[in-house]
């Protein structure tokens, strides 16, 4: 090849590289942010973490799920911070996420961040084929494409050409069943079934009998679900979750982070009751595999697998890691104890006490957790930086949830309710809703329209309502108070105050 041809090729290559650089620059500064907010708004969870943070807790919905009658509804991450009052602890919580998602989100923590420790949720269920091939995976992977560690223009091309794990729900179901049939279960004793399909078929056919001797369909269905969820054995050489956690370890070493894996609690008590010791054996074996594998790599693994009793699991008809207040507090305590290794002088013992509370306030920030915190926005506010947004598909504002039985009878006369509200249109049917639920009486609901007091558009106004508590609901298990707005017109709410008198 003569020099002239080499020169021409070189010029074309340099020109192409320069063109890509220019295109990347144009895309990054004029279009990238808009695409991020459209396809990968999960980046806002990372951006919400301040650069002067000490500890970041990353996990899925186990972190911030709560039971309606919990007094303290704060997430596990906030409960951990109780033990380290002088440290800044923030969370990145993305429902249904797993190690592959954590890896990309952690890669997007800015280099200038002062974070020293990362706590990563180690969810046993996420290693099974049902989660690996979940129907949610396509949308999850799509949301990660623009966040990968490549030039923005390259990521946009990858997104345009669907260069991510995209399959139909039928394809994913077929993959799951193929693995259930292919993977042989191994026990250190004689076991009558070759694989999950055989085990599940037997349970479905045999069923679980109720006290009356008849098949209990709900318990049988749940038992089958436990078999399909936990009937697997982790292959550390081939499981994709293992590979992604290994990459998180490499990232932590490169960034100089302390790394803690939080092995979440599973409902081994219910599993044993429904299915028997065989399913518990597999759950424990997989937990031991994870602990041994990562501890041998110098990672602190907090073992919470078997520490929470059945009554602290919120979902009693499914297999999830969603815990009531005492369950979350126990996990937080165990994780905090492990963190003493890195912060021995910052750790403080915590003793929780149920102090009588009859006055409540939520300004949509400051760490106060009510129901429907997903309605909180920073678009506008009366005080602080956030408010609760309703309308256009968001029917419910933040929701006050409280066990009415905990309020002294002397203060069950009336409820004084006040909040700031800002409607963007007068064409709405927003209303304050008060509900009471319980086992011993018919559920109660009463609504109060906003329109009687709110008559200006685009301005913050006061709404006030005094509710006389009827005798019929004073023994309710739970009371709920919230703004309901089923219209398409936006109403913002802030500074929600509730007093029992």
Legacy VTK file of the C-alpha trace (Angstrom):
# vtk DataFile Version 3.0
C-alpha trace
ASCII
DATASET POLYDATA
POINTS 501 float
0.000 0.000 0.000
1.582 3.295 -1.112
1.900 6.337 1.050
-0.815 8.252 -0.808
-3.480 5.668 -0.009
-2.344 5.483 3.624
-2.536 9.262 3.843
-6.085 9.311 2.435
-7.248 6.595 4.854
-5.629 8.419 7.757
-7.334 11.690 6.817
-10.719 9.947 6.555
-10.263 8.234 9.932
-9.226 11.471 11.624
-12.150 13.283 9.989
-14.548 10.573 11.186
-13.192 10.762 14.726
-13.472 14.560 14.713
-17.030 14.303 13.374
-17.972 11.899 16.179
-16.375 14.190 18.749
-18.338 17.164 17.428
-21.587 15.162 17.275
-21.008 13.924 20.816
-20.411 17.479 21.996
-23.580 18.766 20.291
-25.688 15.891 21.594
-24.306 16.111 25.129
-24.925 19.830 25.538
-28.199 20.200 23.630
-30.138 16.929 23.718
-28.661 14.513 26.273
-30.403 15.872 29.365
-33.803 15.773 27.681
-33.248 12.126 26.713
-32.064 11.293 30.219
-35.265 12.631 31.734
-37.344 10.793 29.143
-35.652 7.387 29.202
-33.412 7.262 32.295
-34.894 9.539 34.934
-33.548 7.109 37.553
-30.397 9.227 37.272
-32.196 11.764 39.469
-31.928 9.310 42.376
-28.145 9.427 42.024
-28.084 13.181 41.559
-30.096 13.639 44.746
-27.167 12.255 46.748
-24.988 15.203 47.873
-21.268 15.097 47.213
-20.424 15.370 50.915
-22.229 12.115 51.754
-20.443 9.547 53.940
-22.486 6.412 53.272
-24.762 5.416 50.376
-27.339 2.640 50.776
-28.511 1.177 47.463
-31.393 -1.239 47.200
-34.842 -2.084 45.859
-38.279 -1.744 47.431
-37.243 -3.634 50.571
-35.654 -0.392 51.726
-38.720 1.840 51.794
-41.725 -0.505 52.029
-43.768 -0.267 55.214
-46.994 -1.538 56.738
-49.853 0.929 57.055
-50.011 0.590 60.837
-46.280 1.217 61.350
-45.653 4.166 63.644
-42.192 4.747 62.202
-42.435 4.389 58.438
-38.873 5.388 57.643
-36.763 3.216 55.320
-33.989 0.883 56.463
-31.384 3.412 55.307
-32.815 6.144 57.553
-32.980 3.760 60.510
-29.290 2.938 60.007
-28.502 6.649 60.216
-29.960 6.730 63.756
-26.854 4.833 64.878
-24.499 7.323 63.205
-25.953 10.795 63.921
-22.748 12.531 62.847
-22.586 10.850 59.430
-24.533 11.667 56.283
-26.319 8.593 54.964
-28.400 8.694 51.774
-30.137 6.025 49.749
-30.627 5.155 46.101
-33.790 3.048 45.982
-35.065 1.647 42.697
-37.906 -0.927 42.886
-37.280 -4.310 41.220
-33.586 -3.516 40.742
-30.725 -5.957 41.198
-26.932 -6.081 41.021
-26.850 -5.249 37.294
-28.806 -2.065 37.945
-26.843 -1.202 41.104
-23.592 -1.508 39.149
-24.602 1.123 36.591
-26.105 3.493 39.168
-22.980 3.295 41.312
-20.813 3.992 38.257
-22.720 7.273 37.917
-21.793 8.550 41.370
-19.564 11.553 40.545
-15.813 11.123 40.924
-15.727 14.165 43.211
-18.156 12.578 45.671
-16.731 12.130 49.172
-18.640 8.893 49.802
-16.557 6.386 51.732
-18.922 3.434 52.209
-21.483 1.712 49.990
-24.131 -0.646 51.431
-25.602 -2.874 48.720
-28.749 -4.962 49.073
-27.991 -8.656 48.564
-31.401 -10.082 47.705
-31.473 -13.879 47.553
-34.491 -13.942 45.250
-32.711 -11.809 42.666
-30.435 -14.783 41.903
-33.290 -17.011 40.741
-34.354 -17.480 37.136
-37.775 -15.868 37.721
-36.136 -12.544 38.569
-33.301 -12.868 36.051
-35.868 -13.328 33.282
-38.548 -11.095 34.772
-40.959 -9.296 32.452
-39.763 -6.082 34.130
-36.234 -6.621 32.843
-36.804 -5.041 29.435
-37.915 -1.696 30.877
-35.194 -1.803 33.539
-32.441 -2.435 31.008
-33.808 0.231 28.677
-33.631 2.771 31.508
-29.926 1.986 31.985
-28.650 2.376 28.393
-28.005 6.136 28.538
-26.205 5.725 31.883
-23.552 3.299 30.705
-19.887 4.422 30.848
-19.610 5.305 27.156
-19.783 8.655 25.350
-23.376 9.963 25.370
-23.693 9.780 21.583
-22.694 6.102 21.642
-25.297 5.363 24.323
-27.935 7.139 22.235
-27.095 4.964 19.238
-27.328 1.864 21.439
-30.754 2.996 22.655
-31.938 3.746 19.117
-30.949 0.280 17.921
-32.478 -1.458 20.983
-29.073 -2.733 22.092
-30.293 -4.050 25.441
-32.027 -7.139 26.801
-35.351 -6.890 24.998
-37.661 -9.894 24.868
-41.384 -10.513 24.861
-43.089 -11.782 27.996
-43.697 -15.104 26.236
-39.983 -15.479 25.502
-39.092 -14.820 29.127
-41.646 -17.348 30.410
-40.212 -19.932 28.043
-36.681 -19.225 29.316
-37.816 -19.663 32.914
-39.488 -22.998 32.255
-36.490 -24.288 30.309
-34.186 -23.563 33.246
-36.622 -25.091 35.742
-36.556 -28.273 33.687
-32.813 -28.274 32.988
-31.434 -27.493 36.460
-31.295 -30.576 38.676
-31.714 -30.077 42.411
-29.060 -31.636 44.636
-29.559 -32.499 48.298
-27.228 -34.323 50.711
-30.067 -36.802 51.230
-32.626 -38.586 49.067
-35.080 -36.177 47.475
-38.054 -37.378 45.424
-38.033 -34.696 42.720
-35.500 -34.056 39.982
-36.250 -30.384 39.418
-38.547 -27.495 40.278
-41.161 -28.477 37.704
-41.620 -31.923 39.268
-41.714 -30.483 42.770
-44.184 -27.763 41.828
-46.418 -30.250 39.967
-46.520 -32.541 43.001
-47.385 -29.692 45.374
-50.070 -28.398 43.028
-51.616 -31.864 42.742
-51.314 -32.847 46.417
-52.223 -29.459 47.842
-52.326 -28.186 51.400
-55.326 -29.107 53.498
-57.147 -26.698 55.780
-58.516 -27.409 59.257
-61.661 -28.826 57.649
-59.640 -31.350 55.657
-60.381 -29.632 52.344
-57.789 -28.224 49.982
-56.760 -24.689 50.877
-56.304 -23.181 47.425
-54.606 -20.000 48.624
-52.029 -21.837 50.747
-51.414 -24.364 47.969
-50.801 -21.580 45.466
-48.435 -19.820 47.887
-46.554 -23.066 48.588
-46.039 -23.522 44.837
-44.776 -19.952 44.656
-42.198 -20.655 47.377
-40.990 -23.701 45.453
-40.611 -21.754 42.195
-38.993 -18.806 43.972
-36.455 -20.576 46.199
-36.061 -23.926 44.438
-32.648 -23.172 42.932
-28.953 -23.468 43.742
-26.585 -20.622 42.936
-23.872 -21.380 40.386
-21.170 -18.825 41.179
-19.474 -19.468 37.835
-22.444 -18.619 35.630
-25.073 -16.667 37.555
-25.266 -13.126 36.048
-25.958 -11.588 39.457
-22.624 -12.924 40.749
-20.816 -11.376 37.805
-22.431 -7.985 38.415
-21.661 -8.046 42.137
-18.058 -8.888 41.227
-17.982 -5.781 39.038
-19.331 -3.742 41.957
-16.428 -5.047 44.052
-13.976 -3.948 41.346
-15.624 -0.531 41.151
-15.433 -0.134 44.942
-11.720 -0.977 44.931
-11.086 1.514 42.128
-13.006 4.263 43.957
-11.607 3.410 47.387
-15.016 2.613 48.886
-15.707 0.402 51.864
-18.242 -2.189 50.707
-20.989 -3.875 52.734
-23.459 -6.428 51.365
-26.779 -6.606 53.210
-28.148 -10.158 52.823
-31.866 -9.565 53.241
-34.268 -11.597 55.347
-36.513 -14.158 53.672
-39.603 -15.657 55.278
-38.050 -18.992 56.202
-40.700 -19.476 58.884
-43.563 -19.469 56.385
-41.516 -21.427 53.853
-41.011 -24.245 56.348
-44.654 -24.208 57.396
-45.950 -24.384 53.817
-43.341 -26.483 52.007
-41.117 -28.078 54.648
-37.465 -28.384 55.550
-36.318 -29.024 51.954
-37.073 -25.491 50.746
-35.472 -24.023 53.875
-32.372 -26.119 53.184
-32.038 -24.512 49.746
-32.594 -21.015 51.131
-29.934 -21.515 53.784
-27.533 -23.181 51.347
-27.766 -20.285 48.894
-27.272 -17.801 51.723
-24.168 -19.703 52.827
-22.840 -19.740 49.250
-23.158 -15.957 49.005
-21.607 -15.336 52.427
-18.648 -17.628 51.732
-18.084 -16.313 48.211
-18.009 -12.629 49.147
-16.390 -12.887 52.547
-13.514 -14.759 50.878
-13.092 -11.620 48.770
-12.841 -9.409 51.821
-16.398 -8.046 51.667
-18.430 -7.477 54.826
-21.652 -9.491 54.480
-24.413 -8.832 57.023
-26.447 -12.022 57.466
-30.111 -11.115 57.935
-31.459 -14.140 56.066
-33.215 -15.809 58.997
-33.683 -13.034 61.561
-37.227 -11.781 60.910
-40.342 -13.680 62.045
-43.323 -14.300 59.793
-45.509 -11.612 61.372
-43.064 -8.879 60.322
-43.425 -9.647 56.618
-45.952 -7.300 55.033
-46.894 -9.485 52.079
-48.388 -12.674 53.448
-49.649 -13.938 50.088
-46.445 -13.547 48.072
-42.669 -13.898 48.380
-41.159 -10.456 48.984
-38.646 -8.751 51.257
-41.058 -6.108 52.529
-40.931 -5.685 56.284
-42.995 -4.021 58.964
-41.418 -1.534 61.366
-39.756 -3.965 63.788
-38.351 -5.983 60.903
-36.777 -2.942 59.267
-35.370 -1.823 62.593
-33.764 -5.215 63.196
-32.094 -5.217 59.785
-30.905 -1.641 60.322
-29.441 -2.560 63.699
-27.497 -5.493 62.230
-26.150 -3.400 59.365
-25.193 -0.597 61.769
-23.300 -3.099 63.938
-21.302 -4.155 60.878
-20.528 -0.527 60.035
-18.809 -0.080 63.414
-15.828 -1.726 61.742
-15.388 1.420 59.620
-16.754 4.030 62.047
-16.013 2.834 65.595
-16.058 6.346 67.056
-19.259 7.428 65.290
-21.532 4.608 66.445
-24.227 5.349 69.041
-26.594 2.854 70.644
-30.264 3.439 69.832
-33.261 2.673 72.012
-36.632 3.245 70.395
-39.594 4.181 72.560
-43.183 4.671 71.491
-43.772 8.205 72.703
-47.424 9.229 72.622
-48.004 11.418 69.593
-51.221 13.267 68.833
-49.917 16.049 66.608
-48.480 15.338 63.155
-46.877 17.480 60.465
-45.455 16.746 57.029
-43.897 19.365 54.762
-42.932 16.715 52.176
-39.300 16.714 53.327
-37.230 16.604 56.529
-37.386 12.795 56.618
-41.047 12.462 57.658
-42.525 9.427 55.874
-46.233 9.016 55.177
-47.968 6.985 52.503
-47.714 7.997 48.826
-44.364 9.759 49.145
-44.033 9.072 45.415
-46.335 12.090 44.912
-43.655 14.438 46.290
-42.173 16.824 43.754
-39.745 19.739 43.701
-41.737 21.582 40.996
-43.146 24.032 43.538
-43.596 24.396 47.299
-45.072 26.628 49.964
-42.217 26.034 52.397
-38.916 24.293 51.837
-38.284 22.804 48.414
-40.993 20.155 47.913
-44.737 19.586 47.881
-47.166 16.770 47.075
-48.481 16.803 43.510
-51.876 15.360 42.561
-53.864 15.198 39.338
-53.174 13.967 35.797
-53.025 10.347 36.901
-51.760 10.959 40.439
-54.965 10.633 42.438
-53.572 10.663 45.970
-51.465 13.155 47.874
-49.222 12.086 50.731
-51.385 9.930 52.995
-51.541 10.102 56.776
-51.827 6.531 58.110
-52.065 5.829 61.826
-53.472 3.190 64.210
-56.399 5.041 65.754
-56.342 2.705 68.779
-53.073 4.303 69.876
-54.747 7.690 70.334
-56.025 8.095 73.938
-59.799 8.036 74.262
-59.658 11.507 75.814
-58.307 12.832 72.504
-60.697 10.983 70.211
-63.151 13.837 70.035
-62.169 15.648 66.890
-59.363 15.957 64.353
-58.129 19.364 63.298
-56.778 19.190 59.730
-54.978 21.971 57.898
-52.753 22.227 54.846
-51.612 24.594 52.135
-53.000 23.952 48.667
-52.293 25.382 45.222
-54.647 24.443 42.349
-53.464 25.064 38.789
-57.080 25.234 37.577
-60.494 25.759 39.115
-61.832 22.855 37.039
-61.139 20.087 39.507
-63.000 17.986 42.063
-60.295 17.714 44.723
-61.443 16.677 48.169
-60.090 15.879 51.602
-60.785 12.214 52.365
-61.008 10.710 55.863
-61.258 6.939 56.089
-61.293 4.445 58.940
-60.762 0.702 58.631
-61.091 -2.126 61.092
-62.143 -5.711 61.597
-65.065 -5.061 63.910
-67.018 -2.445 61.990
-67.960 -1.411 58.496
-65.294 0.698 56.805
-65.943 4.439 57.071
-65.252 7.221 54.547
-66.144 10.909 54.407
-65.053 13.599 51.962
-64.863 17.400 52.125
-64.625 19.319 48.848
-61.825 21.866 48.488
-63.976 24.245 46.474
-65.775 25.641 49.504
-62.532 27.234 50.742
-60.198 27.337 47.745
-61.163 29.885 45.095
-57.910 31.144 43.558
-55.794 29.546 40.857
-52.006 29.379 40.931
-51.702 30.652 44.520
-51.051 28.921 47.818
-54.114 29.034 50.063
-55.161 27.640 53.434
-57.526 24.708 53.730
-58.896 23.856 57.171
-61.349 21.230 58.355
-62.411 20.088 61.812
-63.696 16.518 61.800
-65.838 15.276 64.679
-64.897 11.649 65.325
-68.070 9.504 65.422
-68.284 6.883 68.159
-68.667 4.190 65.497
-65.033 4.451 64.385
-63.208 5.082 67.642
-62.051 1.460 67.738
-60.816 1.493 64.135
-57.545 -0.246 63.417
-56.385 2.447 61.013
-57.276 5.997 60.032
-56.284 7.524 56.675
-56.370 11.214 55.740
-55.351 12.550 52.329
-56.210 14.778 49.389
-57.965 12.961 46.543
-57.786 14.479 43.065
-58.982 12.207 40.226
-59.051 15.058 37.669
-56.402 15.846 35.065
-55.809 19.265 36.623
-52.889 19.631 39.016
-53.299 20.465 42.712
-50.229 20.861 44.929
-50.364 20.295 48.693
-47.837 21.314 51.356
-47.456 21.667 55.135
-50.017 18.989 56.069
-50.920 19.300 59.769
-53.140 16.957 61.789
-54.063 17.322 65.477
-56.181 14.980 67.581
-58.077 16.916 70.253
LINES 1 502
501 0 1 2 3 4 5 6 7 8 9 10 11 12 13 14 15 16 17 18 19 20 21 22 23 24 25 26 27 28 29 30 31 32 33 34 35 36 37 38 39 40 41 42 43 44 45 46 47 48 49 50 51 52 53 54 55 56 57 58 59 60 61 62 63 64 65 66 67 68 69 70 71 72 73 74 75 76 77 78 79 80 81 82 83 84 85 86 87 88 89 90 91 92 93 94 95 96 97 98 99 100 101 102 103 104 105 106 107 108 109 110 111 112 113 114 115 116 117 118 119 120 121 122 123 124 125 126 127 128 129 130 131 132 133 134 135 136 137 138 139 140 141 142 143 144 145 146 147 148 149 150 151 152 153 154 155 156 157 158 159 160 161 162 163 164 165 166 167 168 169 170 171 172 173 174 175 176 177 178 179 180 181 182 183 184 185 186 187 188 189 190 191 192 193 194 195 196 197 198 199 200 201 202 203 204 205 206 207 208 209 210 211 212 213 214 215 216 217 218 219 220 221 222 223 224 225 226 227 228 229 230 231 232 233 234 235 236 237 238 239 240 241 242 243 244 245 246 247 248 249 250 251 252 253 254 255 256 257 258 259 260 261 262 263 264 265 266 267 268 269 270 271 272 273 274 275 276 277 278 279 280 281 282 283 284 285 286 287 288 289 290 291 292 293 294 295 296 297 298 299 300 301 302 303 304 305 306 307 308 309 310 311 312 313 314 315 316 317 318 319 320 321 322 323 324 325 326 327 328 329 330 331 332 333 334 335 336 337 338 339 340 341 342 343 344 345 346 347 348 349 350 351 352 353 354 355 356 357 358 359 360 361 362 363 364 365 366 367 368 369 370 371 372 373 374 375 376 377 378 379 380 381 382 383 384 385 386 387 388 389 390 391 392 393 394 395 396 397 398 399 400 401 402 403 404 405 406 407 408 409 410 411 412 413 414 415 416 417 418 419 420 421 422 423 424 425 426 427 428 429 430 431 432 433 434 435 436 437 438 439 440 441 442 443 444 445 446 447 448 449 450 451 452 453 454 455 456 457 458 459 460 461 462 463 464 465 466 467 468 469 470 471 472 473 474 475 476 477 478 479 480 481 482 483 484 485 486 487 488 489 490 491 492 493 494 495 496 497 498 499 500
